[in-house]
């Protein structure tokens, strides 16, 4: 059995940093985590990828092609659609090799429509599952973006749309917790396990936009309440305990290690003669 995480989320939310931090943490607990870069527009990341989609196709090359005339967004979508064509899938299969029992993180692009309503990632998931991968989605959001009720609703709706579209085990992670001050961290606690109706009635819901579109905001809140699926795991990459909490959550979603055999150890017991040499033993 093979395991992988699709690391998703808006641009700048900390996907690459999450991957690098989790890989480094895994080394400290004697586990192996590989990372695959699936962002054809990536420029810099702080890890050594197992595979890099830019070796197959790059956004700049697509944009410069005279017969395509794509901009940055269209070029990126074209690259991802090329990846799930037979040639791209053959390349991906060759790059992934046979890493049984290890976990692979796929560092995905920050193009939100790839996850919410296009079928690119759904088709990629189907291919990975055909390769005997267990797949979970990790939707990453910037914690600084989530300390306001209206922004919380926006991010949560995007997370919910992704969850419904991909139909795989799903975990929402709030990144950059280390960048928040104490006041912001305390304010964020009410959003980790949210009671949407209470949030809408709180002082944090008094923006001018929310007053004008009060009924719309209420309707979005009811959607989250009815599904009751959107919960968040905070991540502070500077704390090993926080990284371990996230790793435990993803392992549980993937059922990582449940198929492994129980490890046993054979102990060598001393001979009776050796015990006699040490003199009599007494029981109290």
Secondary structure, DSSP 4 states (H G I P E B T S, - for coil): -EEEEEEEESTTSSHHHHHHHHHHHHHHTT--EEEEE--TT----SS--SEEGGGT--HHHHHH-TTT---HHHHHHHHHHHHTSHHHHHHHHHHHTT--S-EEEEE--S-THHHHT-SHHHHHHHHHHHTTEEEEEEEEEEGGGGSSHHHHHHHHHHHHHHHHHH-SEEEEEEE-GGGS-HHHHHHHHHHHT--HHHHHHSGGG--HHHHHTHHHHHHHHHHHHHH----EEE--TT-HHHHHHHHHHHHHHHTTTTTSPPP--PPPPPPHHHHHHT------
